[in-house]
Amino acid sequence: MSAYLQQFAERFASLDAANLAPLEKLYSEDVTFRDPLHHIQGLQALRAYFEQLYANASDIHYALTSTDEVRPGQGYLRWTLQFCHPRLARGQPIRLQGCSCLHWRDRVYFHQDYFDAGALLYEHLPVMGGTIRWLKGRLA
């Protein structure tokens, strides 16, 4: 296991609404962050994204399931996210599996998350959720 990835994952998992200071140690000023719902450029914009994330959701926990450094300065983290949001799933915990692709030198300058956006958001909306779950069942 990559020592860098392990350390990154531990620091990232320690983030919360009152503790966003480690972002400056984890990410470069010119970081690019992408996921299925966002494309964020720059550390200030990433900090604003995390401030909003932690303001709207609660009980956010990441559990690291595996890491893989494919070459120096590039690797992957597999994780499970658990969180609660008052407007999703009636405020009950939501679990989501995903993978992060990271590129780094001394800090991460590229971070791309891969996950099922439907499992994160759409399946938990009051009307749309039932339809999405039905469609996924029909396609499976």
Backbone as a chain_set.jsonl record, in Angstrom:
{"seq": "MSAYLQQFAERFASLDAANLAPLEKLYSEDVTFRDPLHHIQGLQALRAYFEQLYANASDIHYALTSTDEVRPGQGYLRWTLQFCHPRLARGQPIRLQGCSCLHWRDRVYFHQDYFDAGALLYEHLPVMGGTIRWLKGRLA", "coords": {"N": [[0.836, -1.176, 0.0], [0.509, 2.217, -0.789], [2.281, 4.653, 0.954], [1.839, 7.389, 0.738], [-0.801, 7.512, -0.318], [-2.225, 6.26, 1.752], [-1.788, 8.054, 3.867], [-2.958, 10.371, 2.746], [-5.648, 9.49, 2.524], [-6.336, 9.093, 5.238], [-6.094, 11.719, 6.259], [-7.975, 13.015, 4.633], [-10.33, 11.704, 5.385], [-10.594, 12.737, 7.908], [-11.631, 15.239, 7.643], [-14.102, 17.695, 8.384], [-16.965, 19.808, 9.097], [-15.93, 21.655, 10.919], [-13.264, 21.373, 10.519], [-11.59, 22.063, 8.066], [-9.13, 22.947, 7.42], [-7.0, 21.128, 6.751], [-7.254, 20.844, 3.976], [-5.548, 22.571, 2.538], [-3.125, 21.348, 2.904], [-3.477, 18.983, 1.621], [-4.2, 19.444, -1.071], [-3.118, 21.052, -4.123], [-2.781, 24.54, -5.095], [-3.798, 24.881, -7.663], [-5.598, 22.814, -8.094], [-7.593, 20.387, -9.787], [-10.781, 19.181, -9.51], [-13.07, 16.642, -9.98], [-16.262, 15.11, -10.268], [-19.153, 13.0, -10.863], [-21.092, 15.0, -10.706], [-19.943, 17.525, -10.456], [-17.462, 19.954, -11.493], [-14.626, 21.312, -10.513], [-12.361, 23.952, -10.163], [-9.375, 24.886, -8.77], [-8.105, 25.643, -5.481], [-9.472, 27.399, -3.702], [-12.113, 27.333, -4.695], [-12.616, 24.627, -4.321], [-12.521, 24.466, -1.55], [-14.778, 26.033, -0.928], [-16.734, 24.367, -2.005], [-16.543, 22.113, -0.28], [-17.219, 23.378, 2.14], [-19.916, 23.97, 1.662], [-20.877, 21.36, 1.247], [-20.482, 20.146, 3.797], [-22.11, 21.814, 5.269], [-24.664, 21.164, 4.448], [-25.03, 18.399, 4.661], [-24.824, 15.673, 7.048], [-23.106, 13.655, 9.513], [-20.983, 12.576, 7.955], [-18.935, 10.145, 6.712], [-16.05, 8.502, 5.589], [-14.968, 5.369, 4.555], [-12.128, 3.713, 3.884], [-11.488, 1.269, 1.474], [-9.606, 0.107, -0.236], [-6.35, 0.701, -1.712], [-4.316, 1.738, -4.486], [-1.321, 2.312, -5.972], [-0.495, 3.151, -9.051], [1.618, 4.119, -10.498], [4.489, 6.144, -9.695], [3.215, 8.971, -8.102], [0.613, 8.701, -9.002], [-2.516, 7.271, -8.339], [-5.154, 5.193, -6.902], [-8.036, 5.287, -4.812], [-10.311, 3.238, -3.2], [-13.479, 3.518, -1.772], [-16.061, 3.776, 0.751], [-18.748, 5.801, 1.28], [-20.655, 7.26, 3.815], [-23.464, 9.112, 4.738], [-25.836, 11.591, 5.924], [-28.645, 13.384, 4.811], [-30.975, 15.942, 5.109], [-32.973, 16.207, 3.139], [-32.917, 13.963, 1.62], [-33.695, 10.535, 1.339], [-35.393, 10.619, 3.535], [-33.828, 11.649, 5.559], [-32.394, 9.536, 6.533], [-29.436, 7.4, 6.891], [-27.289, 7.231, 4.067], [-25.507, 5.109, 1.945], [-22.678, 4.837, -0.134], [-20.65, 3.548, -2.653], [-17.451, 4.148, -4.073], [-14.741, 5.394, -6.136], [-11.635, 7.037, -6.185], [-9.504, 8.741, -8.328], [-6.266, 9.85, -8.156], [-3.767, 12.308, -8.746], [-0.556, 13.396, -7.982], [2.1, 15.512, -6.809], [3.844, 16.968, -4.608], [1.488, 17.595, -3.35], [-1.984, 16.813, -4.002], [-2.974, 17.391, -7.296], [-4.86, 16.708, -9.11], [-8.01, 15.3, -8.891], [-10.316, 12.904, -9.307], [-13.479, 11.67, -8.849], [-15.317, 8.656, -9.014], [-18.513, 7.432, -9.108], [-21.85, 6.148, -8.634], [-24.142, 8.348, -9.555], [-26.897, 8.247, -9.379], [-27.321, 6.499, -7.236], [-26.288, 8.078, -5.256], [-27.844, 10.422, -5.215], [-30.307, 10.726, -6.894], [-31.896, 8.384, -6.484], [-32.865, 8.788, -3.984], [-34.615, 10.85, -3.885], [-37.914, 12.064, -3.265], [-40.137, 11.587, -5.292], [-38.868, 10.981, -7.736], [-37.046, 9.0, -6.973], [-38.279, 6.43, -6.605], [-38.947, 5.844, -9.248], [-36.4, 5.77, -10.496], [-35.204, 3.625, -9.084], [-36.944, 1.58, -9.904], [-36.443, 1.554, -12.685], [-33.695, 0.821, -12.677], [-33.941, -1.74, -11.609], [-35.391, -3.01, -13.656], [-33.544, -2.93, -15.711], [-31.514, -4.502, -14.79]], "CA": [[0.0, 0.0, 0.0], [1.26, 3.451, -0.882], [2.271, 5.459, 2.179], [1.22, 8.67, 0.41], [-2.252, 7.323, -0.428], [-2.746, 5.973, 3.088], [-1.783, 9.31, 4.611], [-3.986, 11.222, 2.146], [-6.969, 8.96, 2.889], [-6.565, 9.366, 6.655], [-6.329, 13.163, 6.422], [-9.234, 13.344, 3.976], [-11.419, 11.17, 6.215], [-10.704, 13.533, 9.139], [-12.279, 16.515, 7.352], [-15.491, 17.906, 8.778], [-17.353, 21.212, 9.0], [-15.063, 22.468, 11.774], [-11.87, 21.029, 10.258], [-11.264, 22.069, 6.637], [-7.761, 23.443, 7.261], [-6.106, 20.195, 6.049], [-7.354, 20.919, 2.506], [-4.36, 23.244, 2.013], [-2.007, 20.403, 2.94], [-3.796, 17.859, 0.742], [-4.4, 19.832, -2.472], [-2.363, 22.184, -4.651], [-3.589, 25.733, -5.388], [-4.424, 24.755, -8.984], [-6.232, 21.497, -8.148], [-8.807, 20.1, -10.552], [-11.596, 18.181, -8.831], [-14.24, 16.271, -10.774], [-17.069, 13.944, -9.953], [-20.247, 12.991, -11.826], [-21.984, 16.152, -10.558], [-19.204, 18.775, -10.312], [-16.12, 20.172, -12.028], [-14.162, 22.418, -9.695], [-10.991, 24.337, -10.486], [-8.712, 25.74, -7.787], [-8.251, 25.296, -4.066], [-10.52, 28.214, -3.069], [-13.409, 26.794, -5.124], [-12.772, 23.329, -3.667], [-12.857, 24.741, -0.141], [-16.178, 26.476, -0.914], [-17.534, 23.166, -2.244], [-16.576, 21.335, 0.956], [-17.991, 24.133, 3.129], [-21.327, 23.751, 1.345], [-21.157, 19.949, 1.478], [-20.586, 19.885, 5.227], [-23.217, 22.603, 5.816], [-25.936, 20.565, 4.057], [-25.09, 16.981, 5.026], [-24.284, 15.4, 8.378], [-22.592, 12.304, 9.753], [-20.225, 12.187, 6.768], [-17.827, 9.258, 7.051], [-15.445, 7.732, 4.511], [-14.234, 4.167, 4.946], [-11.226, 3.288, 2.815], [-11.528, -0.18, 1.286], [-8.335, -0.318, -0.823], [-5.56, 1.7, -2.434], [-3.423, 1.197, -5.498], [-0.467, 3.292, -6.63], [-0.192, 2.535, -10.345], [2.962, 4.615, -10.816], [4.77, 7.238, -8.757], [2.407, 10.169, -8.287], [-0.726, 8.425, -9.508], [-3.098, 6.114, -7.678], [-6.604, 5.089, -6.72], [-8.602, 4.927, -3.518], [-11.69, 2.749, -3.192], [-14.051, 3.96, -0.516], [-17.496, 3.779, 0.989], [-19.185, 7.033, 1.93], [-21.948, 7.243, 4.495], [-23.859, 10.45, 5.156], [-27.257, 11.871, 6.055], [-29.068, 14.678, 4.274], [-32.376, 16.07, 5.523], [-33.904, 16.135, 2.013], [-32.731, 12.704, 0.9], [-33.965, 9.297, 2.088], [-36.046, 11.002, 4.806], [-32.792, 11.93, 6.548], [-31.735, 8.299, 6.964], [-28.094, 7.246, 6.311], [-27.103, 6.78, 2.687], [-24.17, 4.534, 1.726], [-22.284, 4.93, -1.532], [-19.298, 3.084, -2.95], [-16.836, 4.906, -5.142], [-13.298, 5.305, -6.367], [-10.992, 8.312, -6.486], [-8.232, 8.737, -9.055], [-5.484, 10.982, -7.673], [-2.439, 12.592, -9.292], [0.082, 14.283, -7.024], [3.536, 15.71, -6.673], [3.878, 17.046, -3.139], [0.068, 17.596, -2.992], [-2.848, 16.36, -5.098], [-3.351, 18.438, -8.247], [-5.991, 16.188, -9.881], [-8.811, 14.37, -8.098], [-11.557, 12.549, -9.997], [-14.271, 10.657, -8.172], [-16.236, 7.86, -9.814], [-19.567, 6.803, -8.317], [-23.166, 6.131, -9.239], [-24.859, 9.55, -9.132], [-28.248, 7.841, -9.014], [-27.268, 5.942, -5.881], [-25.994, 9.175, -4.34], [-28.827, 11.493, -5.144], [-31.61, 10.573, -7.542], [-32.683, 7.296, -5.893], [-33.332, 9.174, -2.659], [-35.58, 11.936, -3.991], [-39.236, 11.496, -2.996], [-40.89, 11.046, -6.425], [-37.956, 10.432, -8.727], [-36.335, 7.845, -6.434], [-38.984, 5.197, -6.937], [-38.822, 5.619, -10.697], [-35.012, 5.384, -10.768], [-35.012, 2.261, -8.57], [-37.7, 0.679, -10.781], [-35.685, 1.438, -13.939], [-32.494, 0.022, -12.439], [-34.378, -3.14, -11.463], [-35.785, -3.505, -14.966], [-32.351, -3.057, -16.552], [-30.58, -5.469, -14.208]], "C": [[0.882, 1.241, 0.0], [1.145, 4.256, 0.414], [1.593, 6.804, 1.919], [-0.301, 8.536, 0.371], [-2.885, 7.05, 0.933], [-2.84, 7.25, 3.909], [-2.852, 10.267, 4.069], [-5.375, 10.784, 2.607], [-7.29, 9.258, 4.35], [-6.861, 10.84, 6.9], [-7.668, 13.565, 5.809], [-10.418, 12.894, 4.828], [-11.611, 11.98, 7.492], [-11.37, 14.89, 8.894], [-13.693, 16.536, 7.92], [-15.76, 19.406, 8.745], [-16.428, 22.128, 9.802], [-13.583, 22.26, 11.468], [-11.612, 20.913, 8.758], [-9.848, 22.577, 6.377], [-6.846, 22.451, 6.543], [-6.199, 20.221, 4.522], [-6.105, 21.532, 1.889], [-3.133, 22.326, 2.002], [-2.225, 19.243, 1.977], [-3.759, 18.225, -0.733], [-3.547, 21.03, -2.862], [-3.309, 23.344, -4.952], [-4.363, 25.587, -6.69], [-5.145, 23.413, -9.177], [-7.442, 21.494, -9.084], [-9.514, 18.964, -9.846], [-12.824, 17.923, -9.694], [-14.951, 15.101, -10.126], [-18.256, 13.97, -10.914], [-21.159, 14.223, -11.78], [-21.271, 17.498, -10.567], [-17.906, 18.755, -11.119], [-15.635, 21.456, -11.369], [-12.696, 22.675, -10.018], [-10.463, 25.262, -9.41], [-9.072, 25.398, -6.356], [-9.347, 26.112, -3.383], [-11.904, 27.688, -3.43], [-13.66, 25.434, -4.479], [-13.145, 23.515, -2.192], [-14.321, 25.172, -0.029], [-17.114, 25.293, -1.13], [-17.657, 22.34, -0.964], [-17.334, 22.059, 2.069], [-19.483, 23.915, 2.909], [-21.728, 22.301, 1.625], [-21.387, 19.676, 2.966], [-21.697, 20.707, 5.888], [-24.557, 21.92, 5.551], [-26.1, 19.111, 4.481], [-24.503, 16.806, 6.427], [-23.81, 13.958, 8.457], [-21.852, 11.764, 8.532], [-19.016, 11.372, 7.209], [-17.359, 8.536, 5.794], [-14.729, 6.538, 5.106], [-13.421, 3.718, 3.737], [-11.27, 1.775, 2.697], [-10.259, -0.707, 0.616], [-7.649, 0.86, -1.503], [-4.7, 0.986, -3.463], [-2.633, 2.338, -6.119], [0.008, 2.651, -7.927], [1.173, 2.946, -10.877], [3.246, 5.748, -9.847], [3.937, 8.48, -9.089], [1.028, 9.948, -8.86], [-1.27, 7.174, -8.84], [-4.593, 6.234, -7.515], [-6.932, 4.726, -5.284], [-10.0, 4.381, -3.761], [-12.243, 3.028, -1.814], [-15.55, 3.713, -0.471], [-17.805, 5.038, 1.78], [-20.524, 6.775, 2.607], [-22.23, 8.657, 4.972], [-25.369, 10.517, 5.32], [-27.527, 13.256, 5.481], [-30.555, 14.816, 4.576], [-33.387, 15.941, 4.377], [-33.764, 14.862, 1.19], [-33.013, 11.535, 1.83], [-34.57, 9.573, 3.46], [-35.03, 11.235, 5.928], [-32.056, 10.717, 7.066], [-30.346, 8.183, 6.319], [-28.138, 6.675, 4.895], [-25.676, 6.268, 2.574], [-23.901, 4.508, 0.236], [-20.865, 4.416, -1.682], [-18.753, 3.881, -4.118], [-15.341, 4.697, -5.191], [-12.785, 6.691, -6.717], [-9.679, 8.056, -7.211], [-7.489, 10.003, -8.649], [-4.16, 11.076, -8.424], [-1.805, 13.603, -8.346], [1.561, 14.427, -7.313], [3.771, 15.784, -5.171], [2.462, 17.091, -2.573], [-0.745, 17.168, -4.223], [-3.208, 17.55, -5.983], [-4.496, 17.988, -9.156], [-6.697, 15.132, -9.049], [-10.108, 14.139, -8.864], [-12.227, 11.418, -9.253], [-15.202, 9.973, -9.168], [-17.231, 7.201, -8.853], [-20.866, 6.894, -9.092], [-23.959, 7.331, -8.712], [-26.298, 9.231, -8.743], [-28.305, 7.314, -7.602], [-26.985, 7.027, -4.85], [-27.194, 10.082, -4.136], [-30.206, 11.084, -5.636], [-32.485, 9.484, -6.925], [-33.315, 7.69, -4.564], [-34.274, 10.377, -2.687], [-36.986, 11.358, -3.892], [-39.956, 10.89, -4.203], [-39.974, 10.331, -7.413], [-37.289, 9.141, -8.257], [-36.984, 6.526, -6.782], [-38.863, 4.841, -8.402], [-37.42, 5.144, -11.051], [-34.76, 3.956, -10.291], [-35.744, 1.246, -9.444], [-36.95, 0.464, -12.099], [-34.43, 0.592, -13.758], [-32.827, -1.449, -12.288], [-34.753, -3.762, -12.788], [-34.567, -3.755, -15.867], [-31.399, -4.13, -16.049], [-30.838, -6.877, -14.709]], "O": [[1.885, 1.299, 0.711], [0.044, 4.504, 0.905], [0.86, 7.306, 2.771], [-1.011, 9.351, 0.96], [-3.967, 7.559, 1.228], [-3.85, 7.5, 4.568], [-3.569, 10.9, 4.844], [-6.182, 11.611, 3.031], [-8.418, 9.64, 4.662], [-7.771, 11.176, 7.658], [-8.409, 14.358, 6.39], [-11.396, 13.627, 4.973], [-12.679, 11.921, 8.101], [-11.644, 15.617, 9.849], [-14.388, 15.52, 7.931], [-14.874, 20.188, 8.4], [-16.177, 23.262, 9.394], [-12.732, 22.898, 12.088], [-11.438, 19.813, 8.235], [-9.415, 22.63, 5.225], [-5.98, 22.884, 5.783], [-5.326, 19.682, 3.842], [-5.643, 21.08, 0.841], [-2.221, 22.504, 1.195], [-1.267, 18.591, 1.561], [-3.337, 17.418, -1.561], [-3.283, 21.912, -2.045], [-4.519, 23.142, -5.052], [-5.469, 26.113, -6.813], [-5.28, 22.938, -10.304], [-8.201, 22.46, -9.159], [-8.926, 17.909, -9.608], [-13.528, 18.852, -10.089], [-14.333, 14.225, -9.522], [-18.354, 14.896, -11.719], [-21.918, 14.462, -12.719], [-21.933, 18.53, -10.677], [-17.334, 17.7, -11.39], [-16.156, 22.541, -11.627], [-11.897, 21.746, -10.132], [-11.045, 26.318, -9.163], [-10.173, 24.935, -6.056], [-10.084, 25.569, -2.56], [-12.778, 27.604, -2.567], [-14.797, 25.12, -4.126], [-13.99, 22.793, -1.663], [-15.028, 24.721, 0.872], [-18.173, 25.22, -0.507], [-18.755, 21.915, -0.604], [-18.023, 21.416, 2.861], [-20.228, 23.699, 3.865], [-22.798, 22.048, 2.178], [-22.377, 19.047, 3.341], [-22.178, 20.336, 6.959], [-25.492, 22.073, 6.337], [-27.229, 18.647, 4.643], [-23.783, 17.671, 6.925], [-24.086, 13.149, 7.571], [-22.072, 10.624, 8.123], [-18.18, 11.846, 7.98], [-18.172, 8.02, 5.026], [-13.965, 6.681, 6.061], [-13.979, 3.383, 2.692], [-11.109, 1.067, 3.691], [-9.865, -1.847, 0.864], [-8.274, 1.871, -1.823], [-4.396, -0.2, -3.335], [-3.214, 3.237, -6.728], [0.814, 1.721, -7.91], [1.806, 2.198, -11.623], [2.316, 6.268, -9.231], [3.958, 8.972, -10.217], [0.332, 10.912, -9.176], [-0.594, 6.147, -8.773], [-5.216, 7.215, -7.92], [-6.215, 3.968, -4.631], [-10.793, 5.009, -4.463], [-11.57, 2.808, -0.807], [-16.205, 3.479, -1.486], [-17.199, 5.301, 2.819], [-21.412, 6.146, 2.032], [-21.36, 9.321, 5.535], [-26.09, 9.61, 4.904], [-26.73, 14.179, 5.649], [-31.32, 13.886, 4.319], [-34.544, 15.598, 4.621], [-34.432, 14.709, 0.167], [-32.605, 11.554, 2.992], [-34.299, 8.858, 4.425], [-35.338, 11.039, 7.103], [-31.193, 10.835, 7.936], [-30.105, 8.814, 5.289], [-28.913, 5.771, 4.584], [-24.741, 6.913, 3.049], [-24.786, 4.195, -0.561], [-19.976, 4.804, -0.924], [-19.488, 4.247, -5.035], [-14.761, 3.941, -4.411], [-13.429, 7.431, -7.461], [-8.852, 7.259, -6.767], [-8.021, 11.105, -8.782], [-3.515, 10.065, -8.704], [-2.457, 14.57, -7.95], [2.181, 13.587, -7.965], [3.887, 14.745, -4.522], [2.244, 16.672, -1.437], [-0.236, 17.167, -5.344], [-3.68, 18.579, -5.5], [-5.047, 18.802, -9.897], [-6.074, 14.189, -8.561], [-10.902, 15.061, -9.049], [-11.645, 10.354, -9.045], [-15.791, 10.613, -10.039], [-16.843, 6.506, -7.915], [-20.97, 7.622, -10.079], [-24.396, 7.332, -7.561], [-26.858, 9.886, -7.864], [-29.223, 7.637, -6.849], [-27.398, 6.91, -3.697], [-27.514, 10.461, -3.01], [-31.169, 11.097, -4.869], [-33.702, 9.648, -6.852], [-34.206, 6.997, -4.071], [-34.684, 10.87, -1.636], [-37.229, 10.259, -4.392], [-40.359, 9.729, -4.122], [-40.266, 9.224, -7.865], [-36.996, 8.272, -9.078], [-36.303, 5.595, -7.213], [-38.695, 3.673, -8.756], [-37.269, 4.205, -11.832], [-34.164, 3.16, -11.017], [-35.22, 0.161, -9.698], [-36.833, -0.665, -12.575], [-34.132, -0.262, -14.594], [-32.094, -2.311, -12.774], [-34.459, -4.935, -13.023], [-34.566, -4.678, -16.681], [-30.562, -4.616, -16.809], [-30.138, -7.81, -14.316]]}, "num_chains": 1, "name": "protein.A"}
